[in-house]
């Protein structure tokens, strides 16, 4: 069996695993409701992906590329597979109009991409005889939850915390580059700007696709970067960071609305959320290696 054939087989298995993760999360089933777009919303393309063909095909292509030497890190490979999944499932179909469906579709695609990439990397690492990476420890998973929650509340909170606790010599490209003076200053400036912008009446809701996608991406990237910095495999923490960021974004909107209704103002809830996001970001990114 040639290396390309073996790569195809490993990739097909990874695509099936990503499809299983998507289905298990309930993202496909959640969209099977009547919407202004019809009986199926924007996850209909990903519903096709959940079948036995598209997900396996996307994974198989990734396996062939990996066998040919294309091995992007999870923070890039996962989103690339997500984009390929959408193209494979949707083809030339127009983008549906339902906002909730678009959000669920994007989150589902990212979940598929990260899960498929993580599975492919884990399976291929042994065959490629590369140095194994330590499976994520429970502490790394808890850090991923904290960083995902912080990113769901304030998209720049986890990034700023990672930059403040990292240095140029740290393991991993993300932590190493953010940990420099420029990365630390820019991330702190972005975090401060978000704290101000969050209180403005014209700020769009975080559950809309333009605001939710950066939060989901930040949760995945920061959780994966902190795991890499600590010597853990970043794949599972990245998935946890993504899912937690999306869930927290929706929960925080409801909590803020409830607090505003009770207190008569959104300001107390907003300031409380600022403090919680900062605390969670610090807990997730703080160094414990002495």
N, C-alpha and C positions, 0 to 999 in steps of 0.2 A: 504494500500500500504506500503510495507516494505521500510526501509531506502535505501537498495540497489536498489530497483526499482525506487525510487524517484531520487536517484543519477544517475541512467542510463538515466532517462528522462531529467534531467537537463544537463547532459553531452551531450546528443544527440542534444539538443537545442544549446549548446555552440559550438559543432562541426559544426552545420549548420551556426552559426554566423561567425565562423572562415572561412568557405568556402566562405560565402558571401563577407567577407572582402578581401579575396584573389582575387576573381573574380572582385570585384569593383576596385581594384587597377590596374587591367589590366595586371597582371603578367602572367596569363595563356594565354590571347589573344596575348600578345607581342611575345610569343615564337612560335606561329603557322606560321612559315615561313620556307622556304626551307633552310636547312643548310647542311654542309658536312655529318651530321648524317642521312639525309633524310628529309622528309617533316615536321617532328616534332623534336624539340630539346629536351633537358633534362627536360623541363617542361611537357612532355607527361605524366610521372608518376603523377605529380601534376594535370594534366588535369583530370586524373581518380579520383584524390582526390576531384576535384571540382564537381563531380557527387553526386547523392543523397545517396551514400552508404558509401564510404571510410571516408569522413569527419565526417559524423554522427557516424560511428563506432568508430573512434579514440576518438571523444568527449565523446561518451557513456562509453568507457573504462575509460577515465579520471574521469568521474562522479562517476563510481562505486568505483574507487580507493579512490576518495575524501570521499565518504560516508563511506569507510572502515577506514578512518583516515589519509590517505596519502595526505597532504596538503602542497606541496612545494611552496615557494615564486615565484613570477612571473619571476624573473631572472633565476630560474632553471626550473620551470614548463613549461614556454613558449618554450625554446629550446628542452626540453624532448618531448613535444607534436609535435614539428617540426620534430624531428627524427622519431617519431612514424608515422607521416603523410607520410614521404618519404618511409618508409618501407611498409606502407599500400598501397601506390600508386604504388610503383615500384616493390615490391616483389623481385624475383631473377633476374630482368633485369640488364644488365651491366650498368656502369656509362657512359653516352654519352661523346663524345669527344669535343663537341662544348663548347669553353670557355665561350662565352656570355650566352649560355643556362644554363651552370652549375651555373653561378653567379645568373641569374634570378631565377633558381630553388631553390637555397639556400635561397635567399631573400624571395621568395614566401613561402617557408616552415616556415621560422621564423615568417613571418607576420601571417600565419595561426595559428601557435602555440601560439603566444602572444595574438592574438585576441580571440582565443578559451579559453585560460586560463583566460583572463580577464573577459570574459562573464561568465564562470563557477564560478569564485570566487565571482563575483557580485551577481549572482543569488543564489548561495548556502549560502552566508553570512547571508541572511535574514532567510533562513530555518534553519541554524545552530544556529541562535540566538547569533551570535558573535557580538562583538562591531563594529558598522559601522565605516567605514573609510570615511573621507571627500572626496567628489568628487574633482578632480584636479581643482584648480582655474586657471583663464587665465594666471596668472603669472607663474604657474607651467608648463603650456603648452609652453609658450614662452621660459622658461628655457630649456625645452626639445629640442626645435628647435635649440637653441644656442649650447647646448651640443652635439646634433647629428651632427650639422655642424662642430663643432670643431673636433669631433672624425672622421668624414669623411676626414678631411684634415690631421690631425695628430692623430693617433689612441690612443696615450697616453695622449693627451692634456687634455681631460675631466677628466681622472682618476687622473692626477697630480693636477688639480684644485680642484677636490673633496677632495683629501687627504689634500691639503694645507688649506682648509677652514673647515675641520671637526675635531672632537675630539673623544676620546674614549667613552665619555658619550652620544654621539649623538644617536638619534633614528635610528634604522636600522642597520643590521649587516654589510653591505658594508661600509657605512659611518663611523661607529664606529671603524671598524678594519683598514680601510685605514687611518683614522685620527691619528693613533698613530705614534710615531717617526719612527718606522721601515717602516710602510706603506708610510709615507710621503717621507722618504729618497729614498726608492726603486722606487717609482713612479716618483720622480724628476729625478733620474738617468736614468730611462727608457725614459722619455721625452727628456732629453738631448741627449741620444744616437740616438733617432729617428730624431732629428733635424740634426744631422751629417749624419746619414745614408740616409736621404732623398736626399741629394745633391750628392751622389755617383752614378757614371754612371751604376754600376752593380746592383743597387737596382731595383727589379722587379716592374712592374706597379701595382698600387693600385687597378686597376679594375680586376685583376686576382683573382681567388677564394681564394688562400692562404692569400692574403693581404686584401681582401675585408671582409671576414668573421670576422676577429678580429675587424675591424672598426665597422661593423654592431653590433656585440655583445657589444663592448664598448659603442656605442651610446645608446643602450637599457639599459644596466646595469647602466651607470652613470645617465641617465635621470631618471630612476626609483629610484635610490638611493637618488638623490637630492629631488625628490618628497616625498619619505618616510621620509627623514630627516625633511622636512617641515610639515609633518602631512597630506599629500595628498595621495590619492590612486595612486599607482605607475603604474598601468596597462596601461592606455592611454599614459602617458608620455613615458613609455618604448617603445611602438609602434611608437610614433612620433620620438623618438631618433633613433630607428632602420632605419626607412624610410628616415629620413633626412640624416643620415650618409651615406647610400648607394647613395642617390642622389647627395650629395655633393662630394663624391669621384669621380664620373663620371664628374660632372661639373668642378671640380678643375683641372682634367687632361686636359680638353679642354681649360680652361682658361690659364693654364701654357703653353700649346703648342702655343696658340695664342700670348701670351706675348713673348715667346722665339723667335717666328718668326719675331715679330716686332722689338724687341730689340737686336736680334742677340745673346742672351745668356739666359739660363734658370735661372741664379742666381737671378736677380731682382724679377722675379715672385715667386721663391722659398722663398726668404726672406719676401716678402710681405705676402705670404700665412702663413709663420711662425707667423707673427705678428697678422694676422686676426684670426688664430686658437687660439692663446693665449688670445686674447681679448674676443672671443666668449666663450671660456672655463671659463674665469673669470666671465663674465656676467651671465653665466648659473649656476655657482657654488657658487657665492658670497653669503654671509649671509646678510639677511635683517631683522633678528629678533632682532636686537639690541644687 
